[in-house]
C-alpha cells in the first residue's frame, strides 16, 4: 500500500493528509503486533514498523494513543483468551513490588495499569522520593540486583530508573520491573487525567481495586 501511496501524485493538501493518515494507521497496526508478540515499547515498535514497511526514516509516526488502540484491537482478535490472565499476573507482581517500596509512594503506570499488557510487557512503577538515592539504597539493603540508567519520564524529560528482573510465579518466569525515580512533589502533576480523561497511573489502593474487580 505504501509504495502506491508514495508513488502517486498528490494533487491537494487534503489528499496528502489522507494518505499520511493511512500510513500512520498501517504503522500503528504493525507496531501493535510487535508490542504484543515481541514485548517492544511503543517507540521502538514504531521505528521497527517503519523499517519493516520499507518506509522513509522520516515518515510521520502515529502517536502512542493510536498504537494503544491498535494493540487493544490486536489483543481482541488474537489474544482474547490468554491476555486477561497475563494482565492479572503482571498486576499481582506490580502490587508486590509496590508493597516492597511502599515508603516511596509508588504508582503504577503504562500498559499494566491501563490494561493492555500481555505476557511480554514490562512493569513501570513510579516512585516519588525525598531523596532519589534512598530507593537505590533500599534495593541494596534487600540484596536486589538492579541496573541504574536513564529513561524517558514525564513530558519527555529524562529520569533516573532502577531496572530489575523479578520472578513472576504465575508465569514461572522472570518479568522486567522498572522503578522510575521522581521528586516527592512531582506526584501532584502526575495524577492529572490524560487526554482521554483517564487516570494516567494509580497507587496501591487503586491497583488493589482493579485486582478485586478483575474476576477470573
C-alpha positions as CSV (number, residue, x, y, z in Angstrom):
1,X,0.0,0.0,0.0
2,X,2.7,2.5,1.0
3,X,4.5,2.1,-2.3
4,X,1.4,3.0,-4.3
5,X,0.8,5.9,-1.9
6,X,4.3,7.2,-2.2
7,X,4.4,6.8,-6.0
8,X,1.1,8.5,-6.6
9,X,1.0,12.3,-7.4
10,X,-0.7,14.1,-4.5
11,X,-2.8,16.8,-6.1
12,X,-4.1,18.5,-2.9
13,X,-3.1,19.0,0.7
14,X,-6.2,17.3,1.7
15,X,-5.4,14.2,-0.3
16,X,-1.8,14.2,1.0
17,X,-3.1,14.4,4.6
18,X,-5.4,11.5,3.9
19,X,-2.5,9.4,2.6
20,X,-0.4,10.3,5.6
21,X,-3.2,9.1,8.0
22,X,-3.4,5.8,6.1
23,X,0.3,5.3,6.5
24,X,0.1,6.1,10.2
25,X,-2.6,3.6,10.6
26,X,-0.5,0.9,8.9
27,X,2.4,1.8,11.1
28,X,0.3,1.6,14.2
29,X,-1.1,-1.8,13.2
30,X,2.4,-3.2,12.5
31,X,3.7,-1.7,15.7
32,X,0.9,-3.2,17.7
33,X,1.9,-6.7,16.6
34,X,5.5,-6.1,17.6
35,X,4.4,-4.8,21.0
36,X,2.3,-7.9,21.7
37,X,4.4,-10.6,20.1
38,X,7.9,-9.2,21.0
39,X,7.3,-7.0,24.0
40,X,8.7,-3.9,22.4
41,X,7.8,-0.5,23.9
42,X,5.8,1.8,21.7
43,X,8.7,4.0,20.5
44,X,10.8,1.0,19.4
45,X,7.8,-0.7,17.8
46,X,7.0,2.3,15.7
47,X,10.6,2.6,14.5
48,X,10.8,-1.1,13.7
49,X,7.4,-0.9,11.9
50,X,8.7,1.9,9.6
51,X,11.7,-0.3,8.7
52,X,9.6,-3.4,8.1
53,X,7.2,-1.4,5.9
54,X,10.2,-0.1,4.0
55,X,9.1,3.5,4.5
56,X,11.4,6.5,4.6
57,X,13.1,7.0,8.0
58,X,11.4,10.5,8.3
59,X,7.9,9.2,7.8
60,X,5.4,10.8,10.2
61,X,4.6,8.4,13.1
62,X,1.3,7.7,14.8
63,X,1.0,8.9,18.4
64,X,1.0,6.5,21.3
65,X,-2.7,6.6,21.7
66,X,-3.1,5.3,18.1
67,X,-0.7,2.5,18.9
68,X,-2.5,1.6,22.1
69,X,-5.8,1.4,20.2
70,X,-4.2,-0.9,17.7
71,X,-2.7,-3.0,20.5
72,X,-6.2,-3.4,22.1
73,X,-7.6,-4.4,18.7
74,X,-4.8,-7.0,18.2
75,X,-5.4,-8.4,21.6
76,X,-9.2,-8.7,21.0
77,X,-8.5,-10.6,17.7
78,X,-5.6,-12.9,18.7
79,X,-5.2,-12.9,22.5
80,X,-8.7,-12.6,24.0
81,X,-8.4,-16.0,25.8
82,X,-4.9,-15.5,27.3
83,X,-4.4,-11.8,27.8
84,X,-6.7,-11.3,30.9
85,X,-4.8,-13.9,32.9
86,X,-1.4,-12.5,31.8
87,X,-2.5,-9.0,32.8
88,X,-3.7,-10.3,36.1
89,X,-0.3,-11.9,36.7
90,X,1.6,-8.7,35.9
91,X,-0.7,-6.6,38.1
92,X,-0.1,-9.0,41.0
93,X,3.6,-8.8,40.6
94,X,3.4,-5.0,40.3
95,X,1.4,-4.8,43.6
96,X,4.1,-7.0,45.3
97,X,6.8,-4.6,44.3
98,X,4.7,-1.5,45.2
99,X,4.3,-3.0,48.7
100,X,8.0,-3.6,49.0
101,X,8.7,0.0,48.0
102,X,5.7,1.5,49.8
103,X,7.6,4.2,51.7
104,X,8.4,5.8,48.3
105,X,4.7,6.5,47.3
106,X,4.7,4.0,44.4
107,X,2.3,4.5,41.4
108,X,1.8,2.0,38.6
109,X,1.7,3.3,35.0
110,X,2.0,2.0,31.5
111,X,0.2,-0.9,29.9
112,X,-0.1,-2.9,33.1
113,X,-2.1,-0.1,34.7
114,X,-4.2,0.7,31.6
115,X,-5.0,-2.9,30.9
116,X,-3.3,-3.6,27.5
117,X,-0.4,-5.6,28.9
118,X,0.4,-9.1,27.8
119,X,3.0,-11.7,29.0
120,X,6.0,-9.9,27.5
121,X,5.0,-6.4,28.7
122,X,7.2,-4.7,31.3
123,X,6.1,-3.2,34.5
124,X,6.6,0.6,35.1
125,X,6.4,1.8,38.7
126,X,7.0,5.5,39.5
127,X,8.5,6.3,42.9
128,X,8.2,9.7,44.5
129,X,11.1,10.2,46.9
130,X,12.5,13.0,49.1
131,X,15.9,11.5,48.3
132,X,16.3,9.9,44.9
133,X,19.2,7.7,46.2
134,X,17.0,6.2,49.0
135,X,15.2,3.9,46.7
136,X,18.5,2.6,45.4
137,X,19.8,2.0,49.0
138,X,16.6,0.1,49.8
139,X,17.3,-2.3,46.9
140,X,20.9,-2.8,48.0
141,X,19.8,-3.5,51.6
142,X,17.5,-6.2,50.4
143,X,20.1,-7.8,48.1
144,X,18.2,-7.0,44.9
145,X,20.3,-6.8,41.8
146,X,19.4,-3.9,39.5
147,X,20.7,-1.7,36.7
148,X,20.7,2.1,37.2
149,X,20.1,4.0,34.0
150,X,18.0,6.8,32.4
151,X,14.6,6.5,30.9
152,X,12.1,8.9,29.4
153,X,9.8,10.3,32.1
154,X,7.0,12.9,32.3
155,X,6.8,15.3,29.3
156,X,9.6,13.5,27.6
157,X,12.2,14.5,30.1
158,X,14.9,12.1,31.3
159,X,14.5,10.4,34.6
160,X,16.6,8.0,36.7
161,X,15.4,4.4,36.8
162,X,16.3,1.2,38.6
163,X,15.5,-1.8,36.4
164,X,15.4,-5.4,37.7
165,X,14.2,-8.9,36.8
166,X,11.6,-10.2,39.1
167,X,10.2,-13.7,39.3
168,X,6.6,-14.0,38.3
169,X,5.0,-17.1,39.9
170,X,2.1,-17.2,37.5
171,X,4.5,-17.4,34.6
172,X,7.1,-19.4,36.4
173,X,9.5,-17.0,34.6
174,X,11.1,-13.6,35.0
175,X,9.5,-10.2,34.2
176,X,11.1,-6.8,33.9
177,X,10.3,-4.2,36.5
178,X,11.4,-0.6,36.1
179,X,11.4,1.7,39.2
180,X,11.4,5.3,37.9
181,X,12.5,7.9,40.4
182,X,10.8,11.3,40.6
183,X,10.9,14.1,43.2
184,X,8.5,13.8,46.0
185,X,6.3,16.8,44.9
186,X,6.0,15.6,41.3
187,X,3.2,13.3,42.3
188,X,0.7,16.2,42.1
189,X,1.1,16.7,38.4
190,X,1.5,13.0,37.8
191,X,-2.2,12.4,38.7
192,X,-3.8,14.8,36.3
193,X,-6.1,13.0,33.8
194,X,-4.6,12.2,30.4
195,X,-6.1,13.3,27.0
196,X,-8.7,10.5,27.3
197,X,-9.7,11.6,30.8
198,X,-8.2,8.5,32.4
199,X,-6.0,8.4,35.5
200,X,-2.5,8.0,34.0
201,X,-1.3,5.9,36.9
202,X,-2.6,4.5,40.2
203,X,-1.4,3.9,43.7
204,X,-1.6,0.6,45.7
205,X,-5.2,1.2,46.7
206,X,-6.2,1.9,43.1
207,X,-4.4,-1.2,41.8
208,X,-5.9,-3.3,44.6
209,X,-9.4,-2.3,43.4
210,X,-8.5,-3.2,39.9
211,X,-7.4,-6.7,41.0
212,X,-10.6,-7.1,43.1
213,X,-12.7,-6.2,40.1
214,X,-10.8,-8.5,37.7
215,X,-12.7,-11.7,38.3
216,X,-11.1,-14.7,36.5
